[in-house]
């Protein structure tokens, strides 16, 4: 750890991993309700479980991003964080807000816009925390060295915080509500978060492979250019059937097809950098997660996104288990795995110890990735049958769902593997103090 | 190649292009806003009752089980066309009675079947929810869903 203030990141990562645990356990519970629908039905209905599952995911990913920023910005800007106190204050506000939101969901107090169910006071808390963060991190960067990585990271974080304003805009007209809702939801995950992802991936590649900064940064600008050029108008693929004009079917189909490109570029970037890199960095687990994140993001966000993005296809698949399959693999690859890559890289440094528990960490990668891939496949099959029976043949929803039981059972099994992997990951980061398998000698030590 | 396409050129393309696409997107969004209010949802007035119905819909987090115009959770049936499916789209009183009877029968308690919770909803709110669902159903959704099954 070069700068003392980087230590703030440790607490962000700790909070993020705690919520990660809650998120996957919530997911497992929801998966079990699909298998055994009467389970907890009177005490904890499905809609509340799902709110906890999705909200804790979003918050822990954001905590991971904030923590990553506090970790990497001091190194990039070559100075301490502007104010460590503000960073802790921001974390406390976010945690109080999160606990408040989960508590109020459990007693039935919540909003009703998907993913934005937080009570108003929590939304304001998030806004205040975001402002504190932006001030803190921007003042750090402005006073120090400016790099493409910090430029892109800050641009992504500024834009995502600004877009949060749409969380407060809820028109009475349902179609307008939906259109503006996507300004947060789509423009987060398919535009601004991609900037954050590219910046963090660029930083990890710089550290892990030792490739020239000049090369990394040129790649980064090309990646984020393709992300925004495709992702902004790609919002159109959500505007097919909600009351918006018909021209979105063409704009959405064309530009969201291009949305595959930045994910392909990020995957190529990661592999080319590792190929070109001269450094043999000892943290193999972080490298595995970095390569894994960019690869699974390409399949989950890129390939599975394209699968149902053309309007002629989406007319039939919209709102089926196909969407659920895509959602799970895309979030896992692009944002979960990337955050875990950053944790894997930073935690040994933050805890100031050499053993990385890499064997357990890498085992957790394969458990989680294998489980998530299996879940994606079975949900895709379920969605294909659902699309045919419901949208082509015209059978009623519940009649069709009754035919999909086997797939939901397999999905639960896949989910259990993911939960095991997640708990193993958390365990390997916090508990184990020695390596399970002794590593061979390192030829050229990295930093 | 690397001499012509330098890092600063890549950066400028990124900034310039992004501003262009944001401008196009903002213009199309403004046009879509007008299309929604003037055409797509103009078939039924947006009354206070419909507004109350939307509030009831949100307060009970219906979206985290059902889909509405295909968006939401995938645990329970599509409700963007439920009034058409029930054949009560042009019959406000029938729509209310159907919805009220359905909600009163939940949770069904049938073993092995997904359970819809019991919701505390007054008669005024139930009528509003019914009108909200009729209002949503009349939206021009480019002929989606493909059939009444939703």
Interface residues (C-beta under 8 A of the other chain):
Chain A: X33 X34 X36 X37 X38 X41 X42 X45 X46 X47 X48 X50 X51 X110 X111 X112 X113 X114 X117 X148 X151 X172 X173 X174 X175 X176 X177 X178 X179 X214 X217 X218 X221 X222 X224 X225 X228 X229 X232 X233 X235 X238 X239 X240 X241 X242 X243 X244 X245 X246 X247 X248 X249 X251 X315 X316 X318 X319 X320 X321 X323 X324 X390 X391 X392 X394 X395 X396 X397 X398 X401
Chain B: X2 X5 X6 X7 X10 X11 X13 X14 X17 X18 X21 X22 X24 X25 X28 X29 X31 X32 X33 X35 X36 X37 X40 X41 X46 X50 X51 X54 X57 X58 X59 X60 X61 X62 X63 X64 X65 X67 X68 X69 X70 X71 X72 X73 X74 X75 X76 X77 X78 X107 X109 X111 X112 X113 X114 X115 X117 X132 X135 X136 X139 X140 X141 X142 X144 X145 X146 X147 X148 X149 X150
